[in-house]
Amino acid sequence: MKGIMVVGTTSHAGKSFLTAALCRILARRGWHVAPFKGQNMALNAYVTPAGGEIGFAQAVQAWAAGTTPRVEMNPILLKPQGDMTSQVILKGKVFGKITASDYYDQFFETGWEAITSCLERLSLEFDLVVCEGAGSPAEINLKHRDLTNMRVAKHLGAATLLVVDIDRGGAFAHIVGTLALLEPEERTLIKGIIINKFRGQRSLLDSGIKWLEEYTGIPVLGVIPWSDVLIPAEDSLDLFERRIKPNAEINISVLRLPRIANFTDFDPLDSEVSVSLNYVDLHQELGYPDAVIIPGSKTTIEDLMAIYKSGMAQKLQDYAAAGGVILGICGGFQMLGERVLDPEKLESEQQEFNGLNLLPIETVIIPDKIASQRQVFSNYPQSGLPISGYEIHQGVTRLVNGVKQPEKLGCQALFNDEKLGLVNSSHLIWGCYLHGLFDNGAWRRAWLNFLRHRRGLSALPTGIANYREQREATLNVIADLVESHLDLTPILSKL
């Protein structure tokens, strides 16, 4: 199978960014291309149309390639749960919970078989696979069990691009050091170097690039300028890079939970020029924003315990009592209830813990994960809006005391499927299981208009496109940027 590999000298060098850009560039040139990341560790996940779970970054790369996300594009997804354990998603389904040491001792052969079989399946349907590595390919203590980087490149014989983040400093040392730690057969696969996130005058790099090419014998194929254009992030470290919008009219705070999951849900809110989206640490003051969002969590009880231990639970309850608006999504929805139970200790050693007691619900964590795409219609804040999204949760939520009708407990169903979410009678406490909710442009604007009305601000138009179209425009922007600063001819001429 024909392949290109993208590896980085460090984490956050820009591998996901460049892989997405390459997928769009090659698709526009007529290649039928698929993204691939053999093993991903991330709490941002997406559900494919077939109901399989993959890293959200690979879903974005699939959209960049103009194809449908599928589990073969990310055969192994590790979702950290704390205490050196992760939930293993294998070919889209839950494989089990495993410690780091047991994973590498017991899972290597199974994992490599999954990777090679998925690559073989993709080879039957695509012209080219663009593979993304993880972290660095030169972690000498991990190389013997690395399933993601040069092992994949060697398996495919893939032309490999080495990406470095020059903004963090030490770029030339990172490049030379990485190459020095590769095995000879790995190093021969490195066909080009890309310097990413460059600020300043390009000519200032010329002497350094000349030296680097002479020293390594590998061409520098591109210098990519720093870009403020964001694509969905893989992990919460990227939350520190959020944009500051001092002229925003609405302030929304998102709790930065210890095991925050699927915070890509809030990229559409961040795209609104009128919204300032702030991630708040549990030990910070909450203040009085226009709304507080409790996001998804990989371990609901553990993060709920952290909310109580930090004092944030009391701050949230005081904020709600003062008339504040709170929205919980997935794990955040579960936390809004009266209690969360984990009788089989699937996510925590704590089998039961009190919730925030803001909605009349309780949740039981169960072995079978619910993962599916959904299409429903809204009841609130505006009825009849078509809504698309997806569920990923390992819990069943029900009304307390065996009540079947939410109205009897002072709530209404958010959607025409009442199991997906509730809002209380004052419309101040909202909770739902639907990831991707804010991608729906009309619903997002209707909810923002609810917040704006409380502030006496004029309403925003709701007849707008869904965020998917905006994401498409963003992918074109980054592809244009990369294409104008990257020479792919030496790579493509050998495919």
C-alpha positions, 0 to 999 in steps of 0.5 A: 500500500502507498503511504506517507507517514508524519512523525514529530520530534515532540508532542504538539509539533503539529502532526494532526494539523499537517496530516489533516492538511495533507489529506485535503491537499491530496484529495483536491489533487485527485487522490482517494486518500485515507488518514490513519493513526494506529494507536491514539491516546485521547479523550476526544472521541467520535462515533462512526456511522457504523457505531464504532469509536475513534479519535476525533482527530481521525474523524476530522482528517477523514472529513479533510480527505473527503471520506467517511470516518471509520474504525480502520482509521484508528484501530486502537484508542486508549482513553485514560481513566487515571491510576495508570489505567486506560480503557482500550477501544479496539476496532471501535469497541470496548476491549477492556480496562488495562494498566500501562504495564499490562497493556505493553506486556499483554496487548502488543501482538493483539494491537499490531494485528489490529493495525496491520489488518486495518491497513490491509483493509484500507489498501483495498479501497484507497489509493494512499494512506496518510499516517500520523505518528504519536509523540516522538519516534525516538523515545528509546525506552518505548521504541521496542513496543511502539505501535504507532510510529516507525513500526508502521512506517517500516511496514508500509515502506512509507515516505516519512516527514519529520515535523518540528515545532520551532516556536518552542525553541531548540528546533535544530537540536530536536531534529538532529537528536531525533534522527540520531536516535533512529535505527538506520533502516528507520532513518532512511525512511525520513524523506523530508523535514518540515519546520512548523509554527514559524514566526518572523522573517523566512530569510533568517532561517536560510543559513540554518536550513542550509546547515541542516540539509548538509548535516543530515542529508535530508531536504527541508521541504517546507517552513509552515508559518504560525497560524491562528487557525485551530483544528480540533485538539487531541488533548486538554493541553491545547485548551491553553491556546484558546483565543481571547475575545475581549469584545465578546458580549456573552461569557461562558465558562467550561469546567476543566475537569481532571479527565475532561472528555470531548471538549471538541463539543465547544469549538462551535461556541468558540467560533462565535465572535460574540462568545468568550469561552473560558476554561476554568480550573476547579480551584479557580473562582467561578464568578458569574458568567452567563453560563457554566458548562460541565463537560464530558468526563471519562470517569464521572465519579472521580471528577465529581469527587474532584468537584466536591474536594475543590469546593467547586460543587458549592460554587456551582450550587450557589451560582445555580441558586442565584439564577445562573445557567448550567449545562451538563453534557454526557458525564456533566449531565450525569453529575447534575443528578442526585447520585451516580452509581458504579456497582461493578467499579467500572470507572472508579473504586467508589461505587456510589457518590452524590451528584450536584442535585440540580436535576431529579435524575440518577445514573448507573454505570453499566458494562455495555457502552452506548455509542451511536449517531443520533438524529432528533428534533428539539423541544427547547429552547426552540421546538422542531429544530433538527439535531444531529449528534452522537452518544458515547457513554457508559451509563444509564440515566433515569428519573428518580423514584421510578417517575416516568414523566419528567413534567411530574418532577419539574422538568421537560425533555430537551428532545423528542427522545426524552432519554437524551436530555432534560431542562428544568422548568425555569430553563436554568439547568440543562443536561443532555447526552448528545455530543456535537449538539453545538455543531447544529447552528440553529440550535446553538444560536437559539440557546445563545439567544436565550442567554442574550435575552437574559442580558437584554441583548438583541437576538442573533440570526438563527438561519445559519449553516451547521458547524460542519460547513465552517469546519470545511472552510477551516480545512481548506484554509489550512490546506492552502497555507500548508500547500503554499509553503510545502514542496511535496514533489520529492514525496509524491514523485516516488509514490 
